[in-house]
Amino acid sequence: MKLLINGFILIAVGFFSLQKSYGQGTEQIVQALRLAFQEKNETVILPYLSPDFTVAGNTDGGAKGILKHIIQEYPIKDIKILSEESVSGGQKIKVAVDQNADTKSQTNIYIDTNGKIRYIDLFDQLYGMNRYGTAKLRTRIPFENRDGSIILSVRINNFARPLRLLFDTGADGMAVSQTLADEIGLTVTRQNNASVVGSNIAIQVSDKNSILLDTLKLENMGIAIFATVGHDVDGIIGNTLVKRFIVQVDYDKSELSLFDFGDFKNSGKGTSVPLRMSNGMLSLQGELTIKPGKSYTGNFVFDTGAAYHLICFRPFVRDNRLLVNGFKPLYNGSTASLGMVSPTYTGRSHQFSLAGIEPLMAMPITLMAGSSANENWRPAFDGSIGVRLMSRYNFVINVQRNELFLTKNNTFHYPHDFLLGETVLGWNHQGKLVILQSLNPTSPLSPAGSEVVRIGNIKGSELRDAPEKLTALLQSDANLSVNVDILEDNNLKTHTLSLEKRF
């Protein structure tokens, strides 16, 4: 009898293991995913996606666009649950995927604590991201640091001359000017539309190119062709790198490193900030305070191609009435992006902060005013964070984790950029006070990049290390003028500046 009971128990256990039921939410998710593939209709699965759903680091509209392509093009006949288990941040569902009678595989579906899909391993892998590999270092590339802007030496196809390309996370891919495209011999393969600061423009694209970054060769690269891309670089290389690699930027060493996706460990004492990538553009959530007591939360492009601290785009400025809600403009100017020009006003904010990091006080900000070119512009973002802010940190861009890891570098405690007369000054990563911009380009004080050795009787290094001296200078009698010693071509020249304009 005992043997029979044991036998019965064994049979019963076997029976119930075959009939194992899973959580109702799990069953519904897999059933919806199965139906989506059967009907080639991605809308079936949309209600089951987490707000943080990603495919290969892409979020929001970008992730949903890729999802649509996978559902419509990838042949899956059936999906069956194999197991489920609790993991950090939710559940992991292991499933069997049948493409046809001869092709079967397994993958994992990760769902969040609300029972919504965060990501699916198979989908990531179809777009080149393997979360479980080793984050192998592929190359370390020295870069030219121009006041925070990162300029890489790149070769395109068999073109003999190495090109200076700006690493621009505010751009989806690569771009060169029409003149350079003709010189290289790029073949136009398609037309496209591009969103630039202030407007949208039509462009041409050349596909299936190869590029060489130090010793790393990348194939099948698309390159956009614009009328112009700037006067001091040959082109830009944007999130082409971010989509393929974990990108580490070390300003202290002037070095950019590329790692394969995988189990990457951040080093140093830093902070992880949530990062999104929608339609190829990286963005961060920030909080701007112009006057104490009122803050504005926005979604800002993370833009290493922009040589400012922060710019707020026209719709965000207009909708929040930022130009008339206590903002004091110190000077006006314009911003240009690949041929589109918009008027701007620059002043100081009370503070600006990203999630999880200490606020930056009295930071310069730029507000975009209206023009015929941008009044009908409807960007997907509220503004853009540039390198004069972000270059205070060494950082790691890891779209696999949707994070930006920030570590304060040697320049973090330097004073912010400031205005004397019609000249904007700031410190570079060598600790030297330099000219960043002239508000009167027809009659500049000295070329951009020139070192300012002394203002009055105060050395640039003293102003850097004793901010109270800079404050005293900027708050001194407005009727005063001051002598400024500037190093130009290894020659020291003295200029006289009025202090009527300064901040």
C-alpha positions, 0 to 999 in steps of 0.5 A: 500500500505504501508503495502504491501511495508513493507510486501514486504520489510520483505519478501525481507530481509528474502529472501536475508538473505537465499542467503547471499554470503560470500567473494570469499576467504572464499567460496574457503577455505571452498570449498577446505576443503570440497573437501579435506575431500571428496577425503581424500586428504590433498593436496587440502587444502595446497595452502590455509594454512598460513605459520603460520598454526598450529594444537595444537601448531604444525607448519610446517611439524608437522602441515601438518603431523597432517592435513594429518591424520585428513583429511584421518581419520576423517569422515566429509561429508559436511562443510557449512558457517554459518557466518564470522566476522573480528577479531584481525589478520584476519577473523573468519569463523563459519562453520557447520560440518556434520559427518553423518545424526546424528552427526553435530557440529560447529567450527571456521576457523581462517584466516590471513590478507592474506586470509590463514588458521591460525588454525581450532578449531576442529583440535586443539580439536582433539589433546587435545587443547582447546583455550577457556577453563580456563588455570587452574593450574594443579601442581607446581613442585619444581626442582633441578637447576644444573647450569640452567639444570632443573631436575624433580622427576618423577615416572614411572609406579609402579617403587618404586624409584623416578627418576631424569629426565632432562626437555629437550625441545630439545627432542620430548618425554621421554627417559631412558637408556636400563639398567633402562628400564630393571630395570623398566620392560618397554615393547618394542612396536615398533622401531623408528628413532631418530635425535640427535646432529650430527646424526640419530640413531635407537631406541626402544619405550615402549608405554602406560606407566603412569608417576607421576609428584608431584600429577599429573598423566599422562597416555598413555606415550611413552618412548624411550629407548637409550643405554645411556642418561647421567651419572648423570640423570636417563633420560629425559622428553621433549616436552611431557609436552609442548604439553599438558600444558602451561609450566612456569619455574621460576628459582628464585623459582626453580619451574616448573608449568603446566597449562591447555591450555586456556586463560592464562595471562602472568605476570611480565614485559617481552617479547614475542618471536615467537616460532615454534614447528615442528615435536615435536621440539621447535625452535626460530629465532636468529641472530648471529654476530661474527664480527661487520658488518656481521650477520647470521640469523638461526633457533635454537632449544630451548634446556633446555637439553643442558648445553651451551649458543649456538651451531651452527650445522655443516651445518650452520657452513660450509655453512656460513664459520663461522670457517674462517670468523673472529671467534677466537676459545679459546678452542676445545672440543666435544659435545655428544648427546645420544651416538653421539660425534662431535668435537667443537670449542668455542669462543666469538661472538660479539653478539647474539639476539632473536626477540624482546629482547636486544642482549647479547654481547660477549656471548660464542658460540660453532661451530661444526666442521666436522667428519665422524659422522656428515658430512652427517647429515642434521638437520632441524635446524641451531643450538641449544640454551642451558640453560646457555643462557636461564636460565637468564630468567624465561619463559613461553612456550605456544605452543597454542600461539606459543610464548615464554614469557621471563622475566629477572631473578636474574642472567640476569646481571651476567657476562658470563662464562669464561675460566681460565687455563683449567677450565670453570667457571660461576655463578649459581642461588645462585650467587656463582662462580662455576666450570662448566667444565674441559677441561682436564677431566683426571686431573680436577682442582676440581669437577664440581659444586665446589664453587670458593671462591676467585681468587687471592685476589678477591672474586667470588661475587666481580667479579660477581658484578663488571665486570670490575674486571673480565675484568682486570683479563682476560686481565692481563699479560699472564705470570702470574699465580694465586691462586684459593681458591675452596670449596670442601666437605666443605674444602677450597683448594688452587690451582695455575692456569696459565693464559696462557689460558683465555677468 
